[in-house]
Amino acid sequence: QVVILALLMYPVLRSLALQLHSAVTGSYVSGTHSIAFINCLNEQIAKDIARAIMDKKLAAYVNILPKSSALYFWRGELEESTEILLLVKTRTSKIDELSNYVRSIHPFEIPEIISLPIDQGNPLYLKWIEESVPRD
């Protein structure tokens, strides 16, 4: 039971350790923030989802990239479409909440919501993300 509790607490403990390290050293800890990628059917849906994300304070910044062509397999068939891509900058600790929220409002049956940790970047910009997205 202790091992299970430790595993369940790992994300919380890691988050606290990263916050402490950042506060003590004043330096950015790789992976503290992430970029989430979310595909949308059209520009209006993309704007609606982006605004909803911002209204919930789940991100500091959302880019809405123009149409791109997409090829993918869906139910065994090769599909082709155009989509709009959202790039969402947020705290890594908010990715689960962001993903759950977007799934609840996204029109796709299985929306693409993936994220990558931010390794490094402009320290002032990364600090701004931190200040813009409330802690858990």
Buried (B, 14 or more C-beta within 10 A) or exposed (E): EEEEEEEEEEEEEBBEEBBEBBEEEEEBBEEBBBBBBBBBBEEEBBBBBBEBBBEBEBBBBBEBEEEEEEEEEEEEEEEEEEBBBBBBBBBBBBBEBBBEBBEEEBEBEEBBBEBEEBEEEEEEBBEBBBEBBEEE
